[in-house]
Amino acid sequence: MDDSKIVDLYFERSEDAIKETSKKYGKYLYSIAYSVLSDKMDAEESVSDTYYEAWKIIPPNRPQVLKTFLGKLTRRISLDIYRRRTADKRGGGEISLVIDELDECIPSSVSVDSELDSRLIKDSLDSFLGELGDSERKIFVLRYWYGKSYDEICDITGIGASKITAMLYRSRLKLRTKLEKELLL
């Protein structure tokens, strides 16, 4: 079913909206949730919560790109579940490493957890991703959006670990410089 028709179902408050969303994007949302949580039940909970949030948010909001909208919701919800789950025992997970790496890019007192959703950082990040080459962008997104480990990125891209490590390091430096310049931090 076409995305605009699925969104129309949400506006009509039809329960078919959830069914059609699940049919079209269920596997995609689960893969995002699982990459953050590494737990089947938590990932399923995250996807279920995504459907609930979409149900609450879409009317009156009309997402421009439904897939992206749902992916962002799933990622945010999954990170919230991850934070709750690891509140007492920090460390050990790939997502903690990813957040720590990105914290290095966000200058001064700005933290990834509190500021990543701000409009300025989103705009700067979108611009930054557009400036990267295809392979750099793919590796950056695999690491910092999907939370993939270095080994998983090697398997997906066929690029060696040392080259990936260097590419991500250079990308983080470029991002930090860009954010310092654009946000005057």
N, C-alpha and C positions, 0 to 999 in steps of 0.2 A: 504494500500500500504506500502511496505517496506521502511524504512527510507532512505536507500541508493538510492532507485529509486526516492524518493522525492528530495533528494539532486541532483541527476542527472538532474531532471527537472529544478532546479535552474540553473545549469550549461548550460543547453540547452536554457535558458531564455524563458521557456515555462510558460505561465500564469497558466497552470495546477498546477504548483508548489505551488502557493498560495492556490488554491482550495483544493489540497490534504493535505496541511499543516493544513488548517482550519478544514477539515473533521476529521483528525486524532488527532489534538492537540488543536483545538479551545476551547473546554470546559476546558481543563487543563490550558491553558493560561488565559482564562477569570477568573478562580478561583484564580489564582495568582494575577492578576490585581485587582480583586474586594477585595481581602483580604487586599491589601495595600490602595486602594482608597475608598472603601465603597460607591461607586457611580457607577450606571449602565452605564451611558453615558461615564464617564471618563474611566471606565474599558474597554468598547468597543473601545474607542479611543486608549487606550494603546495596545490592541491586534492588532488593525489595524496598528498602528505604528510599532509593532513587525514584522508584515509581510513585511512592507516596508523596515525596517532595515535588515531583513533576505535577502530580494531581493538584497539590496545593498552590503551586506557583504559576502554572501556565495561564489559567484565567486569573488575572487580567493580562499577564505577560504573554507575548507571542514570540517564541524564539526564532531568530533569523535562520539558524542552522540547527535542527533538532538533534542531530548526532553529536555535535560539539556541546550543545547545551546539556544533554544527558551525560556525556562523558565528563564534563566539569563537575556536575552534581555528584556523580559516582566517585570521582577522585576525591572531592571534598569530604564526602561522607565516609569514604574508606580511610582517609587520613584521620578523621575524627575518631573512628573506631580504633584505628591503630594507636592513637595517642591515649585513649582510655585504657586500652589493653596493656600498654607498656608504661603507664604513668608511674607505677611502682618500681619497675625494673627497666631502666633506660639502657639502650645499647643492644648490640647483637644483631639487629635487623638491618636489612639493606636500606630501608626507608630512612632510618636514623642517619646513615652515612650520606644519603642523597641530600637530606636537609642540611647536614653539617657542611657538605661541599657547597651548597648554594648560599649558606650563611656567609661564606667567605666572599661571595660576589656582592652581597648587599652591604654597602658601606655604613660606617658609623653605628648609630644606635638602632638603625632600622633592622627589624628581624623578619625572616621569611614567614614565620607563622602569623605575625600580625599585619604585615604590609604587602604580601604578595598579591592580594586581591585588589589593591588600590589601582585606580585607573592609570595613573602615570607609569607605574611599574609595568602594568600590562601592555601599555602602548610601547614602552621602551623595549620590552621583551619581544613583542611582535616585530618591531623594527629590527632588532638584533637578529632574530631568527631569519628574517629576510635577507640579511647581509651575509649569512653563512653559506658556504657551498653546500651542495646536496648531501654529500656524505657527512660533513660536519653537523649539519642540521639534523639528519637522521639519527646520528649517534647522540647528539645533545638531547633530542626528544625521547629517545629510548631510555636514556639514563634519568633525565629529570622530569619527564612526564609519566612514563610507564614504570619507573623505578627498577629497571633491569640492572642486573649485576654486570660487571665487566666481562665475565665469562659468557653470559647470555648474549651480550652485545657482540662479542667475538664470533659466536656461533651464528648469529643472525646476519652479520655483515661480512664475515670471512676476513676481517682485518685483525691483525695481531694485537694482543693485550697492551704491549708497550706503546704502540702507535695510538691506540684508543685512549690510553692514559694521557699521553702527550696532547692529543687533540682536545680532550675534555679540559685539561689544565689550561691550554691556550684559550679555549672558548670561555672559560670562567674569567680569565684575566681580561679578555676583550669585553665581556659583559660588565665586569666591575668598572672598567674604565668608562664605558658608555653610560652606566648608571651614575657614576660620579659626575660626569660631564653634563648629562641631561637633567639630572635631579639636583645638581649643585649641592651634593652632600659632602 
